[in-house]
Amino acid sequence: MDMRGRGNKRGNWLRIGVLLGMAAVLWGCGNGGDAASTATSSASQSSTAASKNAFVSLVPSGDGGMIIQGNNMNGVAGIALTITYDSSVLAAPTVTQGGLVAGSVMATNTLYAGTIKLAIVSNTALAGNGEIAAVSFATVNGIGNASLTSVELIDSNGVVVP
C-alpha cells in the first residue's frame, strides 16, 4: 500500500480548499459588480491595501504597466485581489507571475474590461518583500489609472490575515 503524502493530508486539503475558494471568487462572481462599482476606481496611479503587517501595493512600472508589490509577506500563503483600471485608455491586460510567489499556483481573470482578478496559493508561506506579479497592457492610449479595489491575504492555516 502506498503511504506517500498521508502525513500532510490536512495541509493538502487546506490548500485545495483555499484554491477552490479563490477560484470561486475569480470566476463565480463575474466582474464583481455593475458598471457603477468599477467607475469608482481611484484617480491615483499608486494605491496600497494594508493587512496587519503585510501589505500589497500597486505601482507604475514605467512602461504603461503596473507592478503588484508584496511587503512584509511573512506567513502569507494565499492572496486574492482585484484591480480596476480605466478601460478607455488601457486594454488587453496580461499578468505575469513575480519572483516573490515563484512556484505558487496563480489564476487570473481578465475577461471583463476594467477589472483584473488574481488569486495565488502557495504550499509554503511566503517571506519578505518582492514582486507578486507584473501587469502589462497591449494597448495604451495615454496615461491610465488603476487601483487595488480589494486585497485578501490568507495565512498558511487558511485564516484571513486581518
ABEGO torsion letter per residue (X at the ends): XBABGAAAAAAAAAAAAAAAAAAAAAAAAEAGEBAAAAAABBABABBBBBBEABBBBBBBAGAGBBBBBBBGABGBABBBBBBBBBAAABBGBBBBBBAAABGBBBBBBAABBGBBBBBBBBABBBBEBEBABBBBBABBBEBBBBBBABBBBBBAAGBBBX
